[in-house]
Amino acid sequence: MARFAFFAVIRNPLAVLLYWHSVDLPVSRGLPARSRARRASDARGDCMERQLAILDWFCDRFARSLPPEWILRYEALVATGGRALGITVSWRAL
């Protein structure tokens, strides 16, 4: 962060959990790819508990590492057509 500005784009946690259940990735089974996130979820019981631990780990990292104005909400970006970034984006063109 000393050399580059980092931003986090976050999404409604329910939408994230629903997405995780729809893909064939380790996180869909409650297994994170990153070792620190893995340790956060290892002690948990079922898949949903592990996924919630992973989500909590990411949110905690964002909250501790980034100023609030660098945490962007996906739903706000979509609802404003990108104006939340100070630009106008045509989602149909993407």
C-alpha positions as CSV (number, residue, x, y, z in Angstrom):
1,M,0.0,0.0,0.0
2,A,3.0,2.3,0.3
3,R,3.4,2.3,-3.5
4,F,-0.1,1.7,-4.8
5,A,-3.6,2.6,-3.8
6,F,-5.8,-0.4,-3.2
7,F,-9.5,-0.5,-3.4
8,A,-12.0,-3.2,-2.3
9,V,-15.2,-3.8,-4.1
10,I,-17.5,-5.5,-1.7
11,R,-20.9,-7.0,-2.3
12,N,-23.9,-7.8,-0.2
13,P,-22.8,-10.9,1.9
14,L,-25.9,-12.8,1.0
15,A,-25.1,-12.4,-2.7
16,V,-21.6,-13.5,-2.1
17,L,-22.7,-16.7,-0.3
18,L,-25.2,-17.4,-3.0
19,Y,-22.5,-17.0,-5.7
20,W,-20.1,-19.3,-3.8
21,H,-22.8,-22.0,-3.8
22,S,-23.2,-21.7,-7.6
23,V,-19.5,-22.2,-8.6
24,D,-17.2,-25.2,-8.6
25,L,-14.4,-23.5,-6.6
26,P,-12.8,-24.5,-3.3
27,V,-14.8,-21.7,-1.5
28,S,-18.1,-23.4,-2.6
29,R,-17.0,-26.2,-0.2
30,G,-15.9,-23.7,2.5
31,L,-12.2,-24.0,1.6
32,P,-10.4,-20.8,1.1
33,A,-7.4,-20.4,-1.3
34,R,-5.3,-18.2,1.0
35,S,-3.5,-19.8,3.9
36,R,-4.5,-17.1,6.5
37,A,-8.1,-17.3,5.5
38,R,-7.8,-21.1,5.6
39,R,-6.7,-21.0,9.3
40,A,-9.7,-18.8,10.0
41,S,-12.0,-21.4,8.7
42,D,-10.2,-24.6,9.8
43,A,-11.8,-24.8,13.2
44,R,-15.3,-24.4,11.9
45,G,-17.9,-27.1,11.5
46,D,-20.1,-27.2,8.4
47,C,-19.6,-25.6,5.0
48,M,-21.7,-22.5,5.8
49,E,-19.8,-21.9,9.0
50,R,-16.5,-22.1,7.1
51,Q,-17.8,-19.8,4.4
52,L,-19.0,-17.2,7.0
53,A,-15.5,-17.4,8.6
54,I,-13.9,-16.7,5.2
55,L,-16.3,-13.8,4.5
56,D,-15.6,-12.4,8.0
57,W,-11.8,-12.7,7.4
58,F,-12.0,-10.7,4.2
59,C,-14.3,-8.1,5.6
60,D,-12.0,-7.7,8.6
61,R,-9.0,-7.3,6.4
62,F,-10.7,-4.6,4.3
63,A,-11.9,-2.7,7.4
64,R,-8.4,-2.8,9.1
65,S,-6.4,-2.1,6.0
66,L,-8.3,0.4,3.9
67,P,-9.8,3.8,4.6
68,P,-13.6,3.7,4.3
69,E,-13.6,5.8,1.1
70,W,-11.5,3.1,-0.6
71,I,-14.2,0.4,0.1
72,L,-16.6,0.5,-2.8
73,R,-20.0,-1.2,-2.7
74,Y,-20.8,-3.2,-5.8
75,E,-24.6,-2.5,-5.5
76,A,-23.9,1.3,-5.4
77,L,-21.8,1.0,-8.5
78,V,-24.4,-0.8,-10.4
79,A,-27.3,1.3,-9.2
80,T,-25.6,4.5,-10.2
81,G,-24.2,3.3,-13.5
82,G,-20.7,3.9,-12.2
83,R,-21.4,7.5,-11.0
84,A,-20.4,6.3,-7.5
85,L,-16.9,6.3,-9.0
86,G,-17.3,9.7,-10.4
87,I,-17.6,8.3,-13.9
88,T,-20.5,7.2,-16.1
89,V,-20.4,3.6,-17.3
90,S,-22.8,2.0,-19.8
91,W,-23.3,-1.5,-18.4
92,R,-24.8,-2.6,-21.7
93,A,-21.5,-1.9,-23.4
94,L,-19.6,-4.2,-21.1
